[in-house]
Each structure stands twice: as C-alpha cells, then as structure tokens.
Amino acid sequence: MNTKDGNASVPILEAHTTKRSLHRGVWSDLKRDKYLYVLGLPGIIYFLLFKYIPFSGLIIAFENYSPYLGILKSQWVGFEHFQRFFSNDDFYLLLRNTLAISLLNLLFFFPFPIILSLLLNEVRNSVYKRVIQSIVYIPHFFSWVIIAGLTYLMLSQSEGLVNELLEVLGMAKIGFLTNSNSFWMMLTAQSMWKEAGWGTIIFLAAIAGVDPQLSEAATVDGAGRFRKMWHITLPAIRNIIMILLILQLGSIMDTGFEQVYLMTNGAVSEVSDVFDTYVYRSGIQQGQFSYSTAVGLFKSVVGVALICMANFLAKRFGQEGVF
C-alpha cells in the first residue's frame, strides 16, 4: 500500500514541480524584460480600453437598446436588426460600393508599395534615396481633411487648378468630383498617394534582411537587376507580402469612413454610400444604436471569416500565415 501510494504521488509531485517551474520561468522572464513590457504598456492599455472592453457592448445588436434603460434592462429582440438590415433595399448597394472600393485598393494600392520599395532599393545614391523616401512618406502625416481639401483645390470644376489649365488651353472643364464613373478610382488614387510611401517602410525593412551574397552570386552569373528582383528579392519577402495580404483581406469591409465621407456629394451618393457611412448615418445621426451595432458586427464577422479563410489557404499552399 505504501509503495502504491508513493508511486501514485510521483505524478502529482511532478505536476506541482512543473507548475512552480513555469511560474518561476514566467516571473524571471518578466523581470528580465521589464523595460520592454513597460515600453509596450501604452499599447496594451490602448487595446484593452478600445478593442477588448467594447466587446461587451456588442450585445446591444440583439436588443432594442435604450440609453435610459441601459444594456441590462433593454428589450431583447434577437436577430431582428439583422433581418431588417439584410432585407433592406440599401444592403446590396452598400455591399457593391464597399466591395468595389476595397477590391480596387487590393488590386492597385496593395502592390504599389511593393513596387515602390523594389525601385527604391535599386537607388544607389543614398542622398537621393533619402530625399525620395521623405517625399513619399510626408502625405501619410496629412489628415484626410487636408487630403480632401487638396483634392478639391486641384479638381474642383469651378476653381480647380486642373480645370483652370484646361480652360486656358481652350478645352472644356471636367467635373471630376461629380463624376460617379470615376469616383472609386479617385478614392484609390488618394489612398495610393497618401499611404503608399508609409507602406514601403515595412517592405524596405524586409528587403534589408535579404542576404547580399545571393545578389552577388546572381551578378556573377550574369543576372540583371530585374532578374535579381524577380528571383531573389521578391521570394525573400514573400512571407511578409502574404501576411499583409491576409490582413488586407480582413479589412475588405472597412473602406475608411473619413475619406469616403469627405469626398461624398449629392452627385455621387449612389456610388459613395458604404457600410461605414451607413453606420454613421443610422447610428449617430438617427440614434439607431442597436441597428448600427448590428451592421458593424456583420462587418466584423465577415472580416474575421476572410482572415481565417485566407490564413488557411496560405498554409495549405505552404506559406506562412498570421496564426
């Protein structure tokens, strides 16, 4: 009996020992990297306050929420708001506009920083390279209000610089800002000008990690710059491209409220109304908090589903995923 009891207690003792070792290891890691955790503390607090704690408010998407009654006492309505949203005639219009803008960004904006990074990497004059980098980085620090203002100054039909030049040349003025056929491409061009330079930082950092001996060996073999970019640089940063592509797919239902809202006018309202502007109009202006939360929850669920699907396909084809 004693032998059996002694043998039975061995796994328990080992489990307690492993647990103490784990706690001791975690504490030692925290103590060793305390300054790194302090450095990351503002970011952790930000995500806790603005990303995780607000999750509890999603419950109002299934309620007829009243600010006077609060979340706990508001009437439970289940999926009523979702049914109303999907049966709304505006749903397909919002879906079309949102997907069109996002797909254009995916097609033109996403590869642009990659191409720009490859070109900047080939610049040998360091001074010239830094000047170009500074020029393409600057628009990132402009707010969308400034970007929209500059767009109106350049493309306005009455006083825009481009139309003034066309008038001087004896040509008819063009309504760039009121043309619904070119509205989506104008938004894409704005995004490319504003954010492409900032996106090159990630790709240039990835390119800097490529082993220079590979390029030297390719040069010895007679490969030109284009061949080295295609066969060495691009495969070396393929994992970074795939991860950013997955994240981009996750935000395909998020077109950016500020940009679309500032560029919208009555002439292009049919092609400019997206989920973000719809949530603002129904939630903030009309006070339909539960309904707008249901719309936002729908966007989030679609984004998570796309990330999981893209991550699965990436791993299925032998690439690295986000998780």
C-alpha positions as CSV (number, residue, x, y, z in Angstrom):
1,M,0.0,0.0,0.0
2,N,2.8,2.4,0.9
3,T,4.5,1.6,-2.4
4,K,1.4,2.1,-4.4
5,D,0.7,5.4,-2.6
6,G,4.3,6.5,-3.1
7,N,4.1,5.7,-6.9
8,A,0.7,7.5,-7.2
9,S,2.1,10.6,-5.6
10,V,5.0,10.9,-8.1
11,P,3.0,12.3,-11.0
12,I,1.3,14.8,-8.6
13,L,4.7,16.0,-7.3
14,E,6.0,16.2,-10.8
15,A,2.9,18.3,-11.8
16,H,3.4,20.7,-8.9
17,T,7.1,21.0,-9.7
18,T,6.4,21.7,-13.3
19,K,3.8,24.3,-12.3
20,R,6.3,26.0,-9.9
21,S,9.0,26.0,-12.6
22,L,6.6,27.5,-15.1
23,H,5.6,30.3,-12.7
24,R,9.2,30.8,-11.8
25,G,10.1,31.0,-15.5
26,V,7.4,33.5,-16.3
27,W,8.4,35.7,-13.4
28,S,12.0,35.6,-14.4
29,D,11.1,36.5,-18.0
30,L,9.0,39.4,-16.8
31,K,11.8,40.6,-14.5
32,R,14.4,40.2,-17.2
33,D,12.4,42.1,-19.9
34,K,10.6,44.5,-17.6
35,Y,11.6,47.6,-19.6
36,L,10.3,46.1,-22.8
37,Y,6.9,45.4,-21.1
38,V,6.9,48.9,-19.7
39,L,7.6,50.2,-23.3
40,G,4.7,48.1,-24.6
41,L,2.3,49.1,-21.8
42,P,0.7,52.0,-23.5
43,G,-0.2,49.8,-26.5
44,I,-1.6,47.1,-24.2
45,I,-3.7,49.6,-22.4
46,Y,-4.9,51.0,-25.7
47,F,-6.1,47.7,-27.0
48,L,-7.7,46.8,-23.7
49,L,-9.7,50.1,-23.5
50,F,-10.6,50.5,-27.1
51,K,-10.6,47.0,-28.6
52,Y,-11.4,44.3,-25.9
53,I,-13.6,46.1,-23.3
54,P,-16.0,47.4,-26.0
55,F,-16.8,43.8,-27.0
56,S,-19.3,43.8,-24.2
57,G,-21.3,46.5,-25.9
58,L,-22.0,44.2,-28.9
59,I,-24.9,42.7,-27.0
60,I,-27.0,45.7,-27.9
61,A,-27.1,44.4,-31.5
62,F,-29.6,41.8,-30.2
63,E,-31.5,44.3,-28.2
64,N,-33.8,47.3,-28.7
65,Y,-31.3,49.4,-26.8
66,S,-32.4,52.4,-24.9
67,P,-29.8,54.7,-23.2
68,Y,-32.3,55.3,-20.3
69,L,-32.8,51.6,-19.6
70,G,-29.2,50.6,-20.2
71,I,-27.8,47.3,-21.6
72,L,-29.2,45.0,-19.0
73,K,-32.8,46.3,-19.0
74,S,-33.2,46.9,-22.7
75,Q,-35.7,44.7,-24.6
76,W,-34.2,41.6,-26.2
77,V,-35.1,41.3,-29.9
78,G,-32.7,38.6,-31.1
79,F,-31.8,38.8,-34.8
80,E,-34.5,41.3,-35.6
81,H,-32.0,44.1,-36.6
82,F,-30.0,41.7,-38.8
83,Q,-33.2,40.6,-40.6
84,R,-34.1,44.2,-41.1
85,F,-30.6,45.0,-42.5
86,F,-30.4,42.1,-44.9
87,S,-33.9,42.8,-46.2
88,N,-33.2,46.5,-46.7
89,D,-33.0,47.6,-50.3
90,D,-29.8,49.5,-49.5
91,F,-28.0,46.4,-48.4
92,Y,-26.9,45.3,-51.9
93,L,-26.0,48.9,-52.9
94,L,-23.8,49.2,-49.8
95,L,-22.2,45.8,-50.4
96,R,-21.5,46.7,-54.0
97,N,-19.9,50.0,-53.2
98,T,-17.9,48.7,-50.3
99,L,-16.5,45.7,-52.2
100,A,-15.8,47.7,-55.3
101,I,-13.7,50.3,-53.4
102,S,-11.9,47.5,-51.4
103,L,-11.1,45.4,-54.4
104,L,-9.7,48.4,-56.3
105,N,-7.5,49.1,-53.3
106,L,-6.4,45.5,-53.3
107,L,-5.7,45.5,-57.0
108,F,-3.9,48.8,-57.3
109,F,-3.0,50.1,-53.8
110,F,-1.7,46.9,-52.2
111,P,1.1,46.1,-54.8
112,F,2.1,49.7,-55.2
113,P,4.2,49.9,-52.0
114,I,5.9,46.7,-53.1
115,I,6.9,48.1,-56.5
116,L,8.0,51.3,-54.9
117,S,10.1,49.5,-52.4
118,L,11.8,47.5,-55.1
119,L,12.6,50.6,-57.1
120,L,13.9,52.5,-54.1
121,N,16.1,49.5,-53.2
122,E,17.8,49.8,-56.5
123,V,18.7,53.5,-56.0
124,R,22.4,53.6,-55.3
125,N,22.8,57.3,-54.4
126,S,22.0,57.4,-50.7
127,V,21.2,61.1,-50.6
128,Y,18.8,60.9,-53.5
129,K,17.2,57.8,-52.0
130,R,16.6,59.6,-48.6
131,V,15.1,62.6,-50.4
132,I,12.7,60.4,-52.4
133,Q,11.7,58.5,-49.3
134,S,11.0,61.7,-47.3
135,I,8.8,63.0,-50.2
136,V,6.7,59.8,-50.4
137,Y,6.4,59.5,-46.6
138,I,5.1,63.0,-46.0
139,P,1.5,62.5,-47.2
140,H,1.0,59.8,-44.6
141,F,1.1,62.5,-41.9
142,F,-1.6,64.6,-43.6
143,S,-5.2,64.1,-42.3
144,W,-7.9,63.1,-44.6
145,V,-9.4,66.6,-44.2
146,I,-6.2,68.1,-45.8
147,I,-6.2,65.4,-48.5
148,A,-9.8,66.2,-49.4
149,G,-9.1,69.9,-49.4
150,L,-6.1,69.4,-51.7
151,T,-8.3,67.3,-54.0
152,Y,-10.9,70.0,-54.2
153,L,-8.3,72.6,-54.9
154,M,-6.9,70.5,-57.8
155,L,-10.0,69.0,-59.3
156,S,-12.9,71.4,-58.5
157,Q,-14.9,72.3,-61.6
158,S,-15.3,75.9,-60.7
159,E,-11.9,76.9,-59.3
160,G,-9.7,73.7,-59.5
161,L,-6.2,74.1,-60.8
162,V,-6.6,71.3,-63.4
163,N,-9.8,72.8,-64.8
164,E,-8.3,76.3,-64.9
165,L,-5.4,74.9,-67.0
166,L,-7.9,73.1,-69.3
167,E,-9.8,76.4,-69.7
168,V,-6.6,78.2,-70.6
169,L,-5.8,75.6,-73.2
170,G,-9.3,76.2,-74.7
171,M,-10.7,72.8,-73.5
172,A,-14.0,72.2,-71.7
173,K,-13.9,71.8,-67.9
174,I,-14.4,68.3,-66.5
175,G,-16.5,67.5,-63.4
176,F,-14.0,65.2,-61.7
177,L,-15.7,65.4,-58.3
178,T,-19.2,64.9,-59.6
179,N,-18.5,62.0,-62.0
180,S,-19.8,58.8,-60.5
181,N,-17.9,56.7,-63.0
182,S,-14.5,57.8,-61.7
183,F,-15.3,58.2,-58.0
184,W,-14.0,54.8,-57.0
185,M,-10.7,55.3,-58.9
186,M,-10.3,58.8,-57.4
187,L,-10.5,57.2,-53.9
188,T,-8.0,54.6,-54.8
189,A,-5.6,57.2,-56.2
190,Q,-5.9,59.2,-53.0
191,S,-5.1,56.2,-50.9
192,M,-2.1,55.3,-53.1
193,W,-0.7,58.9,-52.8
194,K,-1.3,59.1,-49.1
195,E,-0.3,55.7,-47.7
196,A,2.0,54.0,-50.3
197,G,5.1,55.7,-49.0
198,W,4.4,54.6,-45.4
199,G,3.8,51.1,-46.6
200,T,7.2,51.0,-48.2
201,I,8.8,51.1,-44.7
202,I,7.8,47.5,-44.0
203,F,8.9,46.2,-47.3
204,L,12.2,48.1,-47.3
205,A,12.9,46.6,-43.8
206,A,12.2,43.1,-45.2
207,I,14.4,43.7,-48.2
208,A,17.2,44.9,-45.9
209,G,17.2,41.4,-44.4
210,V,17.9,39.7,-47.7
211,D,21.3,38.0,-47.8
212,P,23.5,40.2,-50.1
213,Q,25.6,37.2,-51.0
214,L,22.6,35.9,-53.0
215,S,22.6,39.1,-55.1
216,E,26.4,39.0,-55.6
217,A,26.2,35.4,-56.7
218,A,23.4,36.3,-59.2
219,T,25.5,39.2,-60.5
220,V,28.5,36.8,-61.1
221,D,26.1,34.5,-63.1
222,G,25.1,37.5,-65.3
223,A,21.7,38.3,-63.8
224,G,20.5,41.8,-64.3
225,R,18.6,44.0,-61.8
226,F,15.2,42.9,-63.0
227,R,16.1,39.2,-62.7
228,K,17.6,39.7,-59.2
229,M,14.4,41.4,-58.1
230,W,12.2,38.7,-59.5
231,H,14.2,35.6,-58.4
232,I,15.8,36.8,-55.2
233,T,14.2,39.9,-53.6
234,L,10.5,39.0,-54.2
235,P,10.8,35.4,-53.0
236,A,12.7,36.6,-49.9
237,I,9.9,38.9,-48.8
238,R,7.1,36.6,-50.0
239,N,6.1,35.8,-46.4
240,I,5.7,39.5,-45.4
241,I,3.6,40.1,-48.6
242,M,1.4,37.1,-47.7
243,I,0.8,38.2,-44.1
244,L,-0.1,41.8,-45.2
245,L,-2.3,40.4,-47.9
246,I,-4.2,38.3,-45.3
247,L,-4.7,41.4,-43.1
248,Q,-5.8,43.4,-46.1
249,L,-8.4,40.8,-46.9
250,G,-9.6,41.1,-43.3
251,S,-10.4,44.8,-43.7
252,I,-12.2,44.4,-47.0
253,M,-15.5,45.5,-45.5
254,D,-13.8,48.6,-44.0
255,T,-13.3,51.3,-46.7
256,G,-12.3,54.1,-44.3
257,F,-15.1,56.4,-43.1
258,E,-13.3,59.8,-43.2
259,Q,-12.1,59.6,-46.8
260,V,-15.4,58.5,-48.3
261,Y,-17.5,60.9,-46.1
262,L,-15.3,63.9,-47.0
263,M,-15.4,63.2,-50.8
264,T,-19.1,62.4,-50.9
265,N,-21.6,64.8,-52.6
266,G,-25.1,64.5,-54.0
267,A,-23.9,63.7,-57.5
268,V,-22.0,60.6,-56.4
269,S,-24.1,59.4,-53.5
270,E,-25.2,56.3,-55.3
271,V,-21.6,55.1,-55.6
272,S,-20.2,56.6,-52.4
273,D,-22.6,55.1,-49.8
274,V,-20.7,52.3,-48.0
275,F,-21.2,50.4,-44.7
276,D,-19.1,52.9,-42.7
277,T,-21.1,56.0,-43.8
278,Y,-24.4,54.0,-43.4
279,V,-23.4,53.1,-39.8
280,Y,-22.6,56.8,-39.1
281,R,-25.9,58.0,-40.6
282,S,-28.1,55.4,-38.9
283,G,-26.2,55.2,-35.6
284,I,-25.0,58.8,-34.9
285,Q,-27.4,61.0,-36.8
286,Q,-30.6,58.9,-36.4
287,G,-29.8,57.4,-33.0
288,Q,-30.4,53.8,-34.1
289,F,-27.7,52.4,-31.8
290,S,-28.8,48.7,-31.9
291,Y,-29.3,48.7,-35.6
292,S,-26.0,50.3,-36.4
293,T,-24.2,47.9,-34.0
294,A,-25.7,45.0,-35.9
295,V,-24.3,46.4,-39.1
296,G,-20.9,46.9,-37.6
297,L,-21.0,43.3,-36.1
298,F,-21.8,42.0,-39.6
299,K,-18.7,43.7,-41.0
300,S,-16.5,42.3,-38.2
301,V,-17.8,38.7,-38.7
302,V,-17.1,38.9,-42.4
303,G,-13.6,40.3,-41.8
304,V,-12.7,37.5,-39.3
305,A,-14.1,34.9,-41.7
306,L,-12.0,36.2,-44.6
307,I,-8.8,36.3,-42.4
308,C,-9.4,32.7,-41.3
309,M,-10.1,31.5,-44.8
310,A,-7.1,33.4,-46.3
311,N,-4.8,32.1,-43.5
312,F,-6.0,28.5,-44.1
313,L,-5.3,28.8,-47.8
314,A,-1.9,30.3,-47.3
315,K,-0.9,27.5,-45.0
316,R,-2.4,24.9,-47.4
317,F,-0.1,26.2,-50.1
318,G,3.0,26.1,-47.9
319,Q,3.1,29.8,-47.0
320,E,3.3,31.4,-43.5
321,G,0.0,32.7,-42.1
322,V,-0.9,35.2,-39.4
323,F,-1.6,32.5,-36.9
